[in-house]
Amino acid sequence: MTKSIKIILAIICTTILVGCCSACRQRQKNAKPLKGTEWHLVQMEGRDMTLPRESFNITMAEDGSLAGVGACNRLLGQYTVSENYSISFGQVGTTMMLCPENGEFESRFTQLLGAVTHYDIDGNKLILLQGGAIKAIFEALPASEK
């Protein structure tokens, strides 16, 4: 096989793969929307988290505001999204209560949000990334749990 044929085949294969990935993303009809969904933290920095449903939740509004709760403190902030699933969070403010359970994770959680650069949604999962590394995974809470 000549070099030019190999190049053409490589281009065709790459085009097919890119098209398949786009089609897969478009086929996720059951994917939850980023905005308006209440997301519950289930994994942070590679560590599975078993947390009460009423803690470590975030909701992103249409107007670019972020609201939620950490271990026991309310969270408020801003976020922006742009093309290619890019996301950035402004400084996240919190109330200042002493949290008896999981308080040690709360400041790390808010720092993590500030470091995130991209997101992906896979069905009912929101994946936050820094570069290509997964930093956190959230699950959408069912409407009945909101």
HELIX and SHEET records of a PDB file:
HELIX    1   1 LYS A    3  ARG A   27  1                                  25    
HELIX    2   2 GLY A  103  ALA A  115  1                                  13    
HELIX    3   3 ALA A  143  GLU A  145  5                                   3    
SHEET    1   A 6 ARG A  47  ASP A  48  0                                        
SHEET    2   A 6 GLU A  38  MET A  44 -1                                        
SHEET    3   A 6 ASN A  57  MET A  60 -1                                        
SHEET    4   A 6 SER A  65  VAL A  69 -1                                        
SHEET    5   A 6 ARG A  74  SER A  82 -1                                        
SHEET    6   A 6 SER A  86  PHE A  89 -1                                        
SHEET    1   B 5 ARG A  47  ASP A  48  0                                        
SHEET    2   B 5 GLU A  38  MET A  44 -1                                        
SHEET    3   B 5 ALA A 133  ALA A 140 -1                                        
SHEET    4   B 5 LYS A 125  GLN A 130 -1                                        
SHEET    5   B 5 HIS A 118  ASP A 122 -1                                        
SHEET    1   C 6 ARG A  47  ASP A  48  0                                        
SHEET    2   C 6 GLU A  38  MET A  44 -1                                        
SHEET    3   C 6 ASN A  57  MET A  60 -1                                        
SHEET    4   C 6 SER A  65  VAL A  69 -1                                        
SHEET    5   C 6 ARG A  74  SER A  82 -1                                        
SHEET    6   C 6 GLY A  93  THR A  94 -1                                        
END                                                                             
